[in-house]
Amino acid sequence: MGLVNHVYPLDELMGKAMELAEAMTRNSPNAIAKIKMLVETGADMDIVAAITLESDYSAPNFEHRDQLEGIQAFYEKRIPNYRR
């Protein structure tokens, strides 16, 4: 299912977690906020309700400026600048 991508020894875990967190901060703040809310809210829902919630919160992102910036950056082969 792809729920676990890596396993690290305990002495490396915090450093690797911080690397992942730092990489995530380069993504759209809007998308990260929505994902956090979906994980927190959807964890206690049945699958149908969780999928509906995800759909309801994802659809507006396609019109958000971060989505447009991401697409434009992809076509221009550059890193997106979400913090304008």
All heavy atoms as an XYZ file, in Angstrom:
664
protein
N       0.820     -1.206      0.000
C       0.000      0.000      0.000
C       0.857      1.260      0.000
O       0.342      2.333     -0.188
C      -0.904      0.012      1.226
C      -2.017     -1.017      1.163
S      -3.097     -0.992      2.600
C      -3.791      0.629      2.506
N       2.135      1.154      0.269
C       2.989      2.334      0.269
C       2.900      3.158      1.534
O       3.240      4.327      1.533
N       2.415      2.546      2.617
C       2.303      3.301      3.867
C       3.650      3.488      4.548
O       3.845      4.430      5.288
C       1.333      2.604      4.829
C      -0.112      2.553      4.357
C      -0.958      1.747      5.336
C      -0.679      3.943      4.197
N       4.584      2.577      4.301
C       5.921      2.682      4.882
C       6.917      2.729      3.742
O       7.004      1.809      2.939
C       6.224      1.468      5.804
C       7.650      1.544      6.321
C       5.233      1.408      6.944
N       7.657      3.834      3.660
C       8.633      3.981      2.592
C      10.056      3.671      3.057
O      10.893      3.293      2.257
C       8.596      5.401      2.026
C       7.290      5.675      1.320
O       6.727      4.796      0.690
N       6.791      6.886      1.440
N      10.320      3.876      4.347
C      11.666      3.668      4.866
C      11.590      3.197      6.311
O      10.655      3.547      7.032
C      12.475      4.973      4.836
C      12.572      5.574      3.476
N      13.395      5.092      2.496
C      11.939      6.637      2.927
C      13.264      5.822      1.397
N      12.375      6.764      1.636
N      12.608      2.446      6.705
C      12.766      2.041      8.098
C      14.201      2.397      8.483
O      15.138      2.083      7.739
C      12.522      0.519      8.273
C      12.785      0.100      9.706
C      11.106      0.161      7.847
N      14.366      3.085      9.604
C      15.686      3.535     10.029
C      15.993      3.046     11.437
O      15.078      2.910     12.259
C      15.751      5.077     10.028
C      15.573      5.671      8.668
C      14.366      6.250      8.300
C      16.602      5.657      7.736
C      14.191      6.798      7.042
C      16.442      6.201      6.479
C      15.232      6.776      6.135
O      15.069      7.320      4.895
N      17.283      2.872     11.740
C      17.659      2.587     13.128
C      17.281      3.785     14.003
O      17.251      4.935     13.533
C      19.178      2.420     13.073
C      19.514      2.209     11.639
C      18.421      2.862     10.840
N      17.001      3.523     15.248
C      16.540      4.575     16.162
C      17.484      5.776     16.200
O      17.026      6.919     16.235
C      16.358      3.993     17.572
C      15.729      4.929     18.594
C      14.369      5.424     18.120
C      15.591      4.221     19.937
N      18.783      5.549     16.155
C      19.729      6.669     16.245
C      19.722      7.551     14.997
O      20.225      8.674     15.027
C      21.140      6.173     16.556
C      21.703      5.261     15.484
O      20.922      4.526     14.855
O      22.936      5.293     15.283
N      19.149      7.094     13.888
C      19.047      7.895     12.669
C      17.654      8.480     12.460
O      17.454      9.337     11.605
C      19.376      7.029     11.443
C      20.787      6.525     11.383
C      21.005      5.644     10.163
O      20.285      5.823      9.148
O      21.887      4.777     10.229
N      16.703      8.020     13.252
C      15.300      8.340     12.988
C      14.995      9.832     13.024
O      14.372     10.365     12.099
C      14.403      7.595     13.988
C      12.904      7.789     13.799
C      12.470      7.329     12.414
C      12.153      7.024     14.871
N      15.419     10.541     14.051
C      15.086     11.965     14.163
C      15.699     12.772     13.023
O      15.034     13.648     12.448
C      15.527     12.533     15.508
C      15.062     13.975     15.725
S      13.282     14.249     15.558
C      12.684     13.432     16.998
N      16.917     12.486     12.659
C      17.552     13.194     11.547
C      16.813     12.974     10.247
O      16.592     13.910      9.473
N      16.408     11.731      9.994
C      15.664     11.426      8.767
C      14.275     12.056      8.796
O      13.790     12.541      7.772
C      15.561      9.911      8.569
C      16.889      9.245      8.327
C      17.528      9.738      7.047
C      18.813      8.996      6.756
N      19.441      9.439      5.501
N      13.649     12.072      9.967
C      12.339     12.720     10.095
C      12.450     14.211      9.814
O      11.595     14.798      9.136
C      11.757     12.477     11.479
N      13.513     14.837     10.296
C      13.708     16.265     10.055
C      13.991     16.537      8.573
O      13.527     17.543      8.028
C      14.842     16.806     10.929
C      14.510     16.779     12.419
S      12.992     17.662     12.850
C      13.490     19.338     12.568
N      14.729     15.656      7.913
C      14.959     15.803      6.468
C      13.638     15.752      5.702
O      13.403     16.563      4.797
C      15.876     14.686      5.956
C      17.325     14.835      6.325
C      18.158     13.650      5.836
O      17.727     12.965      4.866
O      19.224     13.417      6.408
N      12.783     14.817      6.071
C      11.485     14.701      5.414
C      10.627     15.936      5.682
O      10.004     16.486      4.766
C      10.755     13.442      5.883
C       9.357     13.227      5.309
C       9.384     13.145      3.794
C       8.740     11.974      5.911
N      10.623     16.387      6.926
C       9.844     17.580      7.278
C      10.340     18.804      6.503
O       9.541     19.599      6.007
C       9.916     17.830      8.781
N      11.651     18.933      6.381
C      12.214     20.060      5.635
C      11.816     19.986      4.161
O      11.460     21.000      3.552
C      13.732     20.074      5.759
C      14.366     21.304      5.147
C      15.864     21.355      5.376
O      16.296     21.121      6.515
O      16.575     21.639      4.399
N      11.844     18.799      3.593
C      11.429     18.630      2.192
C       9.959     18.997      2.027
O       9.568     19.610      1.025
C      11.689     17.198      1.742
N       9.137     18.642      2.993
C       7.712     18.955      2.916
C       7.461     20.456      2.952
O       6.499     20.931      2.336
C       6.964     18.258      4.051
C       6.899     16.754      3.883
S       6.239     15.899      5.315
C       4.564     16.503      5.339
N       8.298     21.219      3.635
C       8.091     22.661      3.719
C       8.297     23.358      2.388
O       7.904     24.509      2.228
C       9.006     23.318      4.771
O      10.376     23.178      4.367
C       8.802     22.715      6.145
N       8.889     22.671      1.431
C       9.063     23.261      0.100
C       7.812     23.106     -0.763
O       7.750     23.610     -1.870
C      10.283     22.639     -0.577
C      11.598     23.013      0.097
C      12.807     22.579     -0.707
N      12.997     21.142     -0.723
C      13.727     20.457      0.156
N      14.332     21.088      1.149
N      13.848     19.150      0.048
N       6.821     22.407     -0.249
C       5.561     22.217     -0.974
C       4.591     23.347     -0.657
O       4.836     24.178      0.207
C       4.954     20.858     -0.617
C       5.791     19.721     -1.133
O       6.258     19.748     -2.267
N       6.008     18.726     -0.300
N       3.486     23.341     -1.343
C       2.461     24.368     -1.172
C       1.937     24.406      0.267
O       1.433     23.392      0.764
C       1.295     24.074     -2.123
O       0.134     24.754     -1.733
N       2.025     25.553      0.943
C       1.472     25.653      2.294
C      -0.024     25.349      2.325
O      -0.521     24.744      3.275
C       1.738     27.105      2.700
C       2.826     27.564      1.806
C       2.683     26.788      0.530
N      -0.732     25.751      1.294
C      -2.162     25.477      1.203
C      -2.409     23.977      1.167
O      -3.252     23.452      1.897
C      -2.745     26.156     -0.040
C      -4.208     25.858     -0.221
O      -5.033     26.176      0.623
N      -4.535     25.230     -1.329
N      -1.682     23.265      0.325
C      -1.866     21.812      0.205
C      -1.482     21.103      1.496
O      -2.181     20.181      1.933
C      -1.044     21.280     -0.966
N      -0.398     21.519      2.129
C       0.032     20.894      3.390
C      -1.047     21.079      4.462
O      -1.375     20.142      5.194
C       1.379     21.475      3.868
C       2.492     21.119      2.881
C       1.715     21.005      5.268
C       2.797     19.656      2.761
N      -1.613     22.266      4.559
C      -2.668     22.512      5.553
C      -3.877     21.621      5.297
O      -4.456     21.057      6.234
C      -3.078     23.987      5.526
N      -4.259     21.486      4.033
C      -5.406     20.633      3.697
C      -5.105     19.168      4.021
O      -5.954     18.452      4.551
C      -5.762     20.771      2.218
C      -6.235     22.156      1.812
C      -7.685     22.367      2.148
C      -8.162     23.764      1.917
N      -8.246     24.227      0.574
N      -3.913     18.707      3.697
C      -3.540     17.316      3.978
C      -3.571     17.040      5.475
O      -4.091     16.007      5.914
C      -2.157     16.995      3.381
C      -2.244     16.962      1.852
C      -1.617     15.669      3.927
C      -0.906     16.961      1.162
N      -3.024     17.963      6.266
C      -3.038     17.778      7.726
C      -4.468     17.674      8.240
O      -4.790     16.811      9.061
C      -2.303     18.937      8.407
C      -0.801     18.866      8.279
C      -0.106     20.092      8.816
C      -0.355     20.306     10.272
N       0.394     21.448     10.819
N      -5.341     18.543      7.757
C      -6.729     18.515      8.199
C      -7.397     17.201      7.787
O      -8.113     16.583      8.571
C      -7.487     19.703      7.598
C      -8.913     19.888      8.114
S     -10.194     18.768      7.494
C     -10.027     18.954      5.731
N      -7.128     16.752      6.564
C      -7.729     15.511      6.091
C      -7.262     14.304      6.895
O      -8.063     13.430      7.221
C      -7.426     15.306      4.613
C      -8.178     16.229      3.658
C      -7.596     16.140      2.258
C      -9.657     15.900      3.653
N      -5.989     14.258      7.226
C      -5.469     13.137      8.021
C      -6.093     13.146      9.410
O      -6.539     12.109      9.908
C      -3.927     13.197      8.104
C      -3.394     12.222      9.137
C      -3.320     12.906      6.738
N      -6.144     14.314     10.036
C      -6.704     14.413     11.385
C      -8.197     14.083     11.400
O      -8.681     13.386     12.280
C      -6.472     15.806     11.956
C      -5.016     16.085     12.260
C      -4.755     17.530     12.629
O      -5.707     18.334     12.697
O      -3.580     17.868     12.841
N      -8.931     14.575     10.434
C     -10.380     14.375     10.403
C     -10.760     13.006      9.846
O     -11.644     12.335     10.380
C     -11.050     15.470      9.549
O     -10.654     16.745     10.035
C     -12.563     15.364      9.587
N     -10.093     12.596      8.788
C     -10.478     11.379      8.096
C     -10.091     10.085      8.781
O     -10.631      9.027      8.455
N      -9.179     10.157      9.732
C      -8.708      8.936     10.383
C      -9.827      8.175     11.089
O      -9.780      6.952     11.187
C      -7.596      9.273     11.372
N     -10.833      8.870     11.561
C     -11.924      8.232     12.299
C     -13.179      8.027     11.460
O     -14.228      7.703     11.998
C     -12.270      9.069     13.539
C     -11.114      9.143     14.521
O     -10.387      8.134     14.640
O     -10.930     10.197     15.143
N     -13.072      8.209     10.157
C     -14.233      8.075      9.277
C     -14.215      6.729      8.561
O     -13.154      6.134      8.375
C     -14.217      9.169      8.201
C     -14.415     10.548      8.703
S     -14.405     11.668      7.282
C     -15.261     13.047      8.001
N     -15.394      6.307      8.113
C     -15.430      5.131      7.235
C     -14.886      5.558      5.881
O     -14.795      6.744      5.569
C     -16.857      4.569      7.136
C     -17.807      5.536      6.453
O     -17.821      5.566      5.199
O     -18.525      6.267      7.169
N     -14.520      4.603      5.059
C     -13.830      4.884      3.801
C     -14.654      5.752      2.850
O     -14.119      6.651      2.210
C     -13.361      3.584      3.108
C     -12.421      3.883      1.939
C     -14.535      2.739      2.654
C     -11.096      4.428      2.332
N     -15.935      5.538      2.766
C     -16.777      6.325      1.850
C     -16.812      7.786      2.287
O     -16.643      8.700      1.470
C     -18.198      5.726      1.755
C     -19.108      6.625      0.938
C     -18.141      4.329      1.152
N     -17.002      8.029      3.585
C     -17.020      9.403      4.097
C     -15.657     10.063      3.925
O     -15.571     11.244      3.579
C     -17.441      9.409      5.561
N     -14.583      9.304      4.153
C     -13.237      9.861      4.017
C     -12.942     10.234      2.567
O     -12.347     11.285      2.300
C     -12.203      8.870      4.543
N     -13.354      9.408      1.629
C     -13.144      9.709      0.209
C     -13.954     10.937     -0.197
O     -13.463     11.799     -0.934
C     -13.495      8.490     -0.664
C     -12.442      7.403     -0.459
C     -13.602      8.879     -2.138
C     -12.801      6.076     -1.090
N     -15.166     11.056      0.293
C     -15.991     12.235      0.001
C     -15.351     13.490      0.570
O     -15.281     14.524     -0.109
C     -17.411     12.045      0.574
O     -17.992     10.883     -0.011
C     -18.282     13.251      0.297
N     -14.867     13.411      1.801
C     -14.194     14.551      2.426
C     -12.968     14.956      1.617
O     -12.762     16.142      1.336
C     -13.790     14.203      3.864
C     -13.052     15.295      4.626
C     -13.992     16.457      4.943
C     -12.460     14.736      5.913
N     -12.166     13.978      1.217
C     -10.958     14.265      0.439
C     -11.319     14.940     -0.884
O     -10.695     15.913     -1.291
C     -10.181     12.973      0.187
C      -8.805     13.185     -0.426
C      -8.813     13.281     -1.931
O      -9.749     12.764     -2.562
O      -7.890     13.903     -2.484
N     -12.341     14.455     -1.536
C     -12.784     15.032     -2.803
C     -13.265     16.468     -2.618
O     -12.920     17.363     -3.392
C     -13.898     14.173     -3.398
O     -14.381     14.748     -4.579
N     -14.043     16.698     -1.568
C     -14.568     18.038     -1.295
C     -13.455     19.043     -1.021
O     -13.552     20.205     -1.406
C     -15.535     18.012     -0.114
C     -16.830     17.277     -0.426
O     -17.108     17.020     -1.619
O     -17.559     16.947      0.528
N     -12.398     18.604     -0.337
C     -11.306     19.519      0.001
C     -10.252     19.622     -1.094
O      -9.511     20.595     -1.144
C     -10.662     19.112      1.325
C     -11.367     19.713      2.502
C     -12.511     19.113      3.031
C     -10.932     20.897      3.082
C     -13.185     19.673      4.093
C     -11.599     21.456      4.152
C     -12.720     20.851      4.643
O     -13.390     21.413      5.689
N     -10.166     18.628     -1.967
C      -9.158     18.661     -3.023
C      -9.595     19.474     -4.231
O      -8.781     20.153     -4.847
C      -8.819     17.241     -3.467
O      -8.198     16.547     -2.424
N     -10.850     19.390     -4.585
C     -11.333     20.062     -5.799
C     -10.994     21.552     -5.832
O     -10.496     22.041     -6.857
C     -12.829     19.824     -5.960
N     -11.222     22.317     -4.756
C     -10.895     23.746     -4.818
C      -9.404     24.032     -5.013
O      -9.036     25.095     -5.495
C     -11.367     24.289     -3.463
C     -12.374     23.307     -2.985
C     -11.922     21.977     -3.523
N      -8.547     23.077     -4.666
C      -7.110     23.295     -4.835
C      -6.718     23.458     -6.297
O      -5.695     24.076     -6.602
C      -6.305     22.138     -4.231
C      -6.266     22.206     -2.727
O      -6.339     23.283     -2.149
N      -6.162     21.070     -2.094
N      -7.504     22.910     -7.213
C      -7.169     23.013     -8.622
C      -7.330     24.428     -9.148
O      -6.845     24.739    -10.235
C      -7.994     22.015     -9.441
C      -7.552     20.605     -9.216
C      -8.256     19.776     -8.359
C      -6.411     20.122     -9.824
C      -7.838     18.476     -8.134
C      -5.975     18.825     -9.602
C      -6.694     18.001     -8.754
N      -7.980     25.287     -8.388
C      -8.110     26.688     -8.772
C      -7.254     27.601     -7.902
O      -7.238     28.806     -8.104
C      -9.575     27.108     -8.685
C     -10.458     26.351     -9.652
C     -11.922     26.707     -9.499
O     -12.257     27.572     -8.667
O     -12.737     26.114    -10.221
N      -6.534     27.033     -6.950
C      -5.695     27.826     -6.044
C      -4.424     28.268     -6.768
O      -3.905     27.577     -7.624
C      -5.348     26.988     -4.810
C      -4.784     27.792     -3.699
N      -3.439     28.089     -3.614
C      -5.372     28.374     -2.632
C      -3.230     28.813     -2.526
N      -4.388     29.003     -1.911
N      -3.914     29.425     -6.402
C      -2.718     29.955     -7.067
C      -1.514     29.031     -6.914
O      -0.642     28.994     -7.777
C      -2.384     31.354     -6.561
C      -2.004     31.421     -5.101
C      -1.813     32.887     -4.665
N      -1.727     32.961     -3.246
C      -0.583     33.085     -2.575
N       0.549     33.168     -3.229
N      -0.582     33.134     -1.271
N      -1.443     28.257     -5.813
C      -0.332     27.323     -5.636
C      -0.359     26.227     -6.699
O       0.683     25.810     -7.201
C      -0.373     26.680     -4.254
C       0.070     27.627     -3.145
O       0.468     28.777     -3.457
O       0.022     27.217     -1.970
N      -1.541     25.758     -7.048
C      -1.675     24.741     -8.094
C      -1.201     25.310     -9.421
O      -0.451     24.667    -10.152
C      -3.131     24.278     -8.200
C      -3.413     23.378     -9.367
C      -2.886     21.965     -9.198
O      -2.370     21.599     -8.168
N      -3.011     21.173    -10.242
N      -1.615     26.521     -9.716
C      -1.213     27.152    -10.971
C       0.294     27.381    -11.008
O       0.933     27.167    -12.042
C      -1.977     28.465    -11.157
C      -3.502     28.329    -11.193
C      -4.156     29.710    -11.251
C      -3.949     27.460    -12.344
N       0.870     27.789     -9.883
C       2.317     27.993     -9.797
C       3.054     26.671     -9.986
O       4.070     26.610    -10.679
C       2.695     28.626     -8.461
C       4.184     28.639     -8.144
C       5.062     29.412     -9.123
O       4.543     30.186     -9.960
O       6.290     29.234     -9.062
N       2.550     25.611     -9.393
C       3.181     24.305     -9.535
C       3.200     23.827    -10.978
O       4.211     23.319    -11.468
N       2.088     24.000    -11.661
C       2.006     23.591    -13.067
C       2.939     24.441    -13.927
O       3.674     23.924    -14.771
C       0.554     23.690    -13.571
C      -0.305     22.619    -12.882
C       0.487     23.553    -15.092
C      -1.793     22.780    -13.123
N       2.921     25.751    -13.694
C       3.773     26.639    -14.480
C       5.246     26.325    -14.245
O       6.038     26.273    -15.184
C       3.480     28.100    -14.140
C       4.215     29.067    -15.040
C       3.749     30.496    -14.855
O       2.819     30.768    -14.107
N       4.376     31.410    -15.550
N       5.624     26.081    -12.999
C       7.011     25.750    -12.683
C       7.417     24.438    -13.353
O       8.549     24.300    -13.839
C       7.201     25.658    -11.171
N       6.512     23.468    -13.376
C       6.798     22.197    -14.030
C       7.099     22.418    -15.510
O       8.093     21.909    -16.031
C       5.608     21.248    -13.856
C       5.766     19.953    -14.596
C       6.543     18.934    -14.073
C       5.132     19.765    -15.816
C       6.690     17.739    -14.765
C       5.270     18.568    -16.511
C       6.057     17.555    -15.986
N       6.252     23.173    -16.183
C       6.460     23.421    -17.607
C       7.724     24.222    -17.877
O       8.373     24.039    -18.895
C       5.251     24.131    -18.225
C       4.090     23.203    -18.464
C       2.842     23.477    -17.930
C       4.227     22.052    -19.223
C       1.763     22.629    -18.143
C       3.162     21.194    -19.443
C       1.938     21.482    -18.901
O       0.881     20.646    -19.109
N       8.052     25.129    -16.943
C       9.250     25.955    -17.103
C      10.498     25.280    -16.540
O      11.575     25.863    -16.554
C       9.027     27.309    -16.432
C       7.940     28.117    -17.113
C       7.586     29.403    -16.359
O       8.190     29.679    -15.298
O       6.688     30.120    -16.840
N      10.342     24.047    -16.021
C      11.443     23.261    -15.463
C      12.198     24.035    -14.382
O      13.415     24.150    -14.398
C      12.384     22.783    -16.566
C      11.695     21.897    -17.584
C      12.661     21.336    -18.585
C      12.027     20.564    -19.697
N      10.877     19.811    -19.508
N      11.428     24.557    -13.440
C      12.013     25.294    -12.315
C      11.314     24.878    -11.031
O      10.284     24.210    -11.052
C      11.881     26.799    -12.527
C      10.450     27.282    -12.584
C      10.358     28.799    -12.635
N       9.010     29.245    -12.874
C       8.054     29.334    -11.924
N       8.314     29.009    -10.670
N       6.843     29.752    -12.235
N      11.876     25.267     -9.917
C      11.282     24.980     -8.615
C      10.139     25.964     -8.374
O      10.315     27.170     -8.586
C      12.346     25.090     -7.502
C      13.414     24.021     -7.711
C      11.720     24.974     -6.132
C      14.607     24.151     -6.809
N       8.989     25.487     -7.940
C       7.870     26.405     -7.686
C       8.167     27.367     -6.535
O       8.862     27.020     -5.586
C       6.699     25.493     -7.305
C       7.167     24.105     -7.442
C       8.626     24.098     -7.687
N       7.641     28.567     -6.646
C       7.768     29.569     -5.595
C       6.382     29.805     -5.002
O       5.596     30.590     -5.527
C       8.342     30.866     -6.158
C       8.472     31.936     -5.118
O       8.330     31.681     -3.928
N       8.740     33.148     -5.547
N       6.083     29.097     -3.921
C       4.754     29.201     -3.314
C       4.636     30.364     -2.356
O       3.543     30.749     -1.988
C       4.410     27.907     -2.567
C       4.326     26.713     -3.476
C       5.214     25.664     -3.355
C       3.360     26.660     -4.460
C       5.117     24.565     -4.182
C       3.269     25.558     -5.311
C       4.160     24.529     -5.158
O       4.071     23.437     -5.989
N       5.719     30.944     -1.913
C       5.687     31.993     -0.896
C       5.929     33.357     -1.536
O       6.935     33.972     -1.368
C       6.730     31.707      0.168
C       6.330     30.526      1.020
C       7.537     29.849      1.624
N       7.219     28.746      2.497
C       6.828     27.548      2.084
N       6.673     27.310      0.812
N       6.584     26.586      2.936
N       4.938     33.799     -2.283
C       5.056     35.104     -2.942
C       4.440     36.166     -2.105
O       3.586     36.027     -1.341
C       4.384     35.060     -4.303
C       5.181     34.260     -5.267
C       4.519     34.207     -6.599
N       3.745     32.957     -6.577
C       2.535     32.832     -7.093
N       1.943     33.822     -7.650
N       1.908     31.691     -7.061
